[in-house]
């Protein structure tokens, strides 16, 4: 799966909201999203436009591992 090169933090937060992630804190240039689906889980996203590929990949890996769904399904659900 090829990751989008132009995805920013606000769009990613909106995509993750479909998996019950919501903004719990914003400190400086980082947002912290939390979900209680499958237990409590936190993800920190830097407020940058666009997100770096490695950062996006790490966030998607973390979310997919917690939710037990394939990584490509997360972005295709948007």
VOBA-1610 file (N, C-alpha, C; in pm, whole numbers, padded with zeros to 5 digits, always signed):
BEGIN
Unk+00084-00117+00000Unk+00000+00000+00000Unk+00089+00124+00000Unk+00061+00215-00089Unk+00136+00339-00096Unk+00063+00443-00010Unk+00137+00505+00081Unk+00078+00605+00169Unk+00066+00739+00097Unk-00040+00814+00127Unk-00055+00946+00064Unk+00055+01041+00110Unk+00106+01120+00018Unk+00216+01211+00048Unk+00169+01349+00095Unk+00039+01375+00083Unk-00011+01508+00114Unk-00111+01510+00230Unk-00110+01409+00315Unk-00204+01399+00426Unk-00158+01487+00542Unk-00246+01574+00590Unk-00207+01657+00705Unk-00272+01604+00832Unk-00235+01659+00945Unk-00278+01609+01075Unk-00428+01622+01096Unk-00489+01728+01046Unk-00634+01746+01064Unk-00713+01640+00989Unk-00669+01605+00869Unk-00736+01501+00792Unk-00719+01365+00860Unk-00600+01337+00910Unk-00577+01210+00979Unk-00662+01201+01105Unk-00675+01310+01180Unk-00759+01311+01300Unk-00905+01283+01264Unk-00950+01338+01150Unk-01087+01314+01106Unk-01108+01168+01067Unk-01009+01109+01000Unk-01018+00968+00962Unk-01022+00880+01088Unk-00936+00911+01186Unk-00933+00831+01308Unk-01057+00851+01393Unk-01128+00961+01376Unk-01252+00982+01452Unk-01358+00878+01415Unk-01347+00821+01297Unk-01439+00714+01256Unk-01415+00586+01334Unk-01300+00579+01400Unk-01268+00465+01487Unk-01275+00506+01633Unk-01355+00607+01661Unk-01382+00657+01797Unk-01263+00724+01863Unk-01166+00771+01788Unk-01058+00852+01845Unk-01108+00995+01855Unk-01079+01059+01967Unk-01118+01199+01984Unk-01003+01275+02050Unk-01002+01404+02026Unk-00896+01490+02077Unk-00909+01502+02229Unk-00804+01464+02301Unk-00806+01475+02447Unk-00712+01583+02496Unk-00614+01619+02414Unk-00518+01720+02457Unk-00445+01774+02335Unk-00411+01903+02343Unk-00323+01961+02242Unk-00221+02047+02313Unk-00095+02010+02298Unk+00014+02082+02362Unk+00108+02129+02253Unk+00118+02259+02237Unk+00207+02312+02135Unk+00168+02265+01997Unk+00258+02194+01932Unk+00233+02151+01794Unk+00198+02003+01784Unk+00144+01944+01891Unk+00106+01803+01889Unk-00037+01786+01941Unk-00110+01692+01878Unk-00244+01658+01922Unk-00239+01516+01980Unk-00314+01495+02087Unk-00325+01361+02143Unk-00468+01314+02127Unk-00483+01201+02057Unk-00613+01141+02034Unk-00625+01015+02118Unk-00745+00991+02171Unk-00768+00875+02256Unk-00893+00801+02211Unk-00888+00669+02221Unk-01004+00585+02199Unk-01016+00487+02315Unk-01139+00441+02337Unk-01162+00338+02439Unk-01212+00210+02374Unk-01208+00205+02241Unk-01245+00084+02169Unk-01131-00017+02186Unk-01163-00140+02224Unk-01064-00245+02252Unk-00968-00205+02363Unk-01015-00126+02459Unk-00929-00078+02567Unk-00878+00061+02534Unk-00823+00128+02633Unk-00775+00265+02615Unk-00649+00267+02530Unk-00645+00362+02435Unk-00531+00375+02347Unk-00510+00521+02310Unk-00386+00567+02313Unk-00352+00706+02282Unk-00259+00711+02161Unk-00279+00812+02079Unk-00194+00838+01963Unk-00160+00986+01963Unk-00033+01017+01943Unk+00010+01156+01933Unk+00043+01188+01789Unk-00016+01296+01739Unk+00003+01337+01600Unk+00062+01477+01597Unk+00173+01496+01527Unk+00228+01632+01514Unk+00141+01715+01420Unk+00123+01842+01454Unk+00045+01933+01369Unk+00136+01985+01258Unk+00149+01907+01152Unk+00233+01950+01040Unk+00160+01923+00910Unk+00194+01999+00811Unk+00132+01986+00680Unk+00242+01972+00577Unk+00251+01867+00506Unk+00190+01737+00530Unk+00270+01657+00632Unk+00210+01547+00679Unk+00281+01458+00772Unk+00393+01386+00698Unk+00502+01363+00767Unk+00612+01286+00706Unk+00567+01141+00691Unk+00618+01078+00589Unk+00577+00941+00556Unk+00607+00844+00670Unk+00724+00853+00729Unk+00760+00764+00840Unk+00671+00785+00961Unk+00637+00909+00989Unk+00548+00941+01101Unk+00409+00885+01076Unk+00357+00908+00957Unk+00225+00856+00920Unk+00223+00703+00927Unk+00326+00640+00876Unk+00335+00494+00879Unk+00336+00441+01023Unk+00411+00505+01111Unk+00418+00462+01251Unk+00283+00477+01320Unk+00213+00587+01294Unk+00081+00610+01355Unk-00017+00505+01306Unk-00018+00480+01175Unk-00110+00380+01120Unk-00079+00240+01170Unk+00049+00206+01184Unk+00086+00075+01239Unk+00035+00060+01382Unk+00052+00165+01461Unk+00009+00163+01601Unk-00143+00146+01611Unk-00217+00222+01532Unk-00363+00215+01534Unk-00412+00079+01484Unk-00354+00031+01375Unk-00399-00098+01319Unk-00369-00213+01415Unk-00257-00206+01484Unk-00225-00310+01582Unk-00324-00308+01698Unk-00358-00190+01745Unk-00453-00180+01857Unk-00593-00225+01817Unk-00640-00183+01700Unk-00775-00216+01657Unk-00785-00353+01591Unk-00669-00413+01561Unk-00662-00545+01496Unk-00730-00544+01359Unk-00697-00441+01281Unk-00746-00432+01143Unk-00626-00401+01053Unk-00636-00434+00925Unk-00525-00403+00834Unk-00502-00253+00821Unk-00378-00215+00807Unk-00340-00074+00799Unk-00405-00004+00680Unk-00412-00070+00566Unk-00470-00005+00448Unk-00619+00020+00462Unk-00687-00057+00547Unk-00830-00038+00569Unk-00860+00094+00639Unk-00767+00142+00720Unk-00788+00266+00794Unk-00804+00384+00699Unk-00715+00397+00604Unk-00721+00510+00511Unk-00829+00494+00405Unk-00863+00372+00368Unk-00964+00351+00266Unk-01105+00369+00318Unk-01121+00371+00449Unk-01253+00392+00507Unk-01294+00539+00500Unk-01196+00627+00481Unk-01227+00770+00475Unk-01304+00798+00352
//
